Amino acid sequence: MTMFYSRSGSCFVRCAVVAALVLALWIPSARAEVGDPFRVLTASDAEAYDDFGVSVAIHGTTAIVGAYGDNDDAGSAYLYNVTTGQELHKLTASDAGTNDEFGNAVSISGNYAIVGAYSDNSYAGSAYLYNVATGQELHKLTASETESYDNFGNSVGISGNTAIVGAPFHDGSGAAYLFNAATGEEGLKLTADDIEWGDSFGWSVAIDGNIAIVGAYCDDDAVGSAYLFDVTTGSQFAKLTPNDCGEWDMFGHSVAISGNVAIVGALRTGTGDGGAAYLFDVTTGQQLRKLTASDAETYDDFGVSVAIHGTTAIVGAYGDDDGGSCAGSAYLFDVTTGDQLAKLTASDPEGGDSLGVSVAIADGLAVAGVYGDDYGLGSSCGSAHVFEAPLPEPTTMGLLIAGGLALLRRRNR
């Protein structure tokens, strides 16, 4: 870097550089080895086998947690203020039936929450939209052409006024559908240009603004793939595949998107087949980085769940055995560098907890579902753990520039 300065200003620039260097050395590292939760969310009416935590999502300080085993598998979902831990509303379907498994998938954006119920109506499936502030059910979503065993609602996403719902077994190959969240009106149907029977297109979905991503983890002998779509036109503009995946890696089992970066999980690739997640540039479709756990082991299922917000990504590994067989964990990463920031575990992990079966992230907050947790109330009551998500460290160069500008601004006052 070349620096230009006048003789009269050189002293201030040198002071700025020194101050920034001191700041860079003094600031503690954000790369914690292990993170413990600062809050554990549980249902006020929890019972054994509710599987609370099978799905999670967060927007701002409001989290939604699915419990698809509640009430004889009719299912439910709960809204929380994560800063206080207060349960705000319990969400259930107005036409709930046994074995609907409402709550298998959840998403939240602004004042809308969406909940999937893929087993509803002989596994044709459905999804429901709610007002977050009141907990009121707004619309029941079904596709106009849905048939038994389509599993519509296996995955859901929402951004602004647009909702997306996956139906991975529609016509044997899968589909995803867009809806107007305000009216409940069905919009465009999304399918891949090269879709084939058995692809499970729609197993995972996510949306941010005008871009949607759809996972097809069984594509090409379960190598897997993911597709990017323009929400306004429904047109596919990229197919994402990793540089190094092979058969049965199941790339596309989980997907998420934030701004110009998408993340895709692959359960059976990476170090020792422990799983991996991949970052892509949404504009170009180019693979940016491959993420793996620093302590990866076979069958950790790293990549079973993924989420991203800004410059931080979270990846679930519910098969991790550090706290007991399948106690589970989740990992935070710096999106810009691919560096692992922290490993998240339960403060009292036990075998079968499966922390990381679902993950979500917002500004400075991460949530991991622990659907096998019993916390003294019975097997698989479930919980959701809330963690502080450390922000990526500023670079030394960034600190130099920030420190220099700060001191120069001070001089010019």
Stockholm file with secondary structure:
# STOCKHOLM 1.0

chainA/1-413         MTMFYSRSGSCFVRCAVVAALVLALWIPSARAEVGDPFRVLTASDAEAYDDFGVSVAIHGTTAIVGAYGDNDDAGSAYLYNVTTGQELHKLTASDAGTNDEFGNAVSISGNYAIVGAYSDNSYAGSAYLYNVATGQELHKLTASETESYDNFGNSVGISGNTAIVGAPFHDGSGAAYLFNAATGEEGLKLTADDIEWGDSFGWSVAIDGNIAIVGAYCDDDAVGSAYLFDVTTGSQFAKLTPNDCGEWDMFGHSVAISGNVAIVGALRTGTGDGGAAYLFDVTTGQQLRKLTASDAETYDDFGVSVAIHGTTAIVGAYGDDDGGSCAGSAYLFDVTTGDQLAKLTASDPEGGDSLGVSVAIADGLAVAGVYGDDYGLGSSCGSAHVFEAPLPEPTTMGLLIAGGLALLRRRNR
#=GR chainA/1-413 SS CCCCCCGGGHHHHHHHHHHHHHHHHHSCCSCCSEECCSEEECCTTCCTTCCEEEEEEEETTEEEEEETTHHHHTBEEEEEETTTTEEEEEECCTTCCTTCCBTSEEEEETTEEEEEETTHHHHTBEEEEEETTTCCEEEEECCTTCCTTCCBTSEEEEETTEEEEEETTGGGTBEEEEEETTTCCEEEEECCTTCCTTCCEEEEEEEETTEEEEEETTHHHHTBEEEEEETTTCCEEEEECCSSCCTTCCEEEEEEEETTEEEEEETTCSGGGCBEEEEEETTTCCEEEEECCTTCCTTCCEEEEEEEETTEEEEEETTCCTTSTTCBEEEEEETTTCCEEEEECCSSCCTTCCBTSSEEEETTEEEEEETTCCTTSCTTCBEEEEEECCCCCCCHHHHHHHHHHHHHHHHTC
#=GC SS_cons         CCCCCCGGGHHHHHHHHHHHHHHHHHSCCSCCSEECCSEEECCTTCCTTCCEEEEEEEETTEEEEEETTHHHHTBEEEEEETTTTEEEEEECCTTCCTTCCBTSEEEEETTEEEEEETTHHHHTBEEEEEETTTCCEEEEECCTTCCTTCCBTSEEEEETTEEEEEETTGGGTBEEEEEETTTCCEEEEECCTTCCTTCCEEEEEEEETTEEEEEETTHHHHTBEEEEEETTTCCEEEEECCSSCCTTCCEEEEEEEETTEEEEEETTCSGGGCBEEEEEETTTCCEEEEECCTTCCTTCCEEEEEEEETTEEEEEETTCCTTSTTCBEEEEEETTTCCEEEEECCSSCCTTCCBTSSEEEETTEEEEEETTCCTTSCTTCBEEEEEECCCCCCCHHHHHHHHHHHHHHHHTC
//
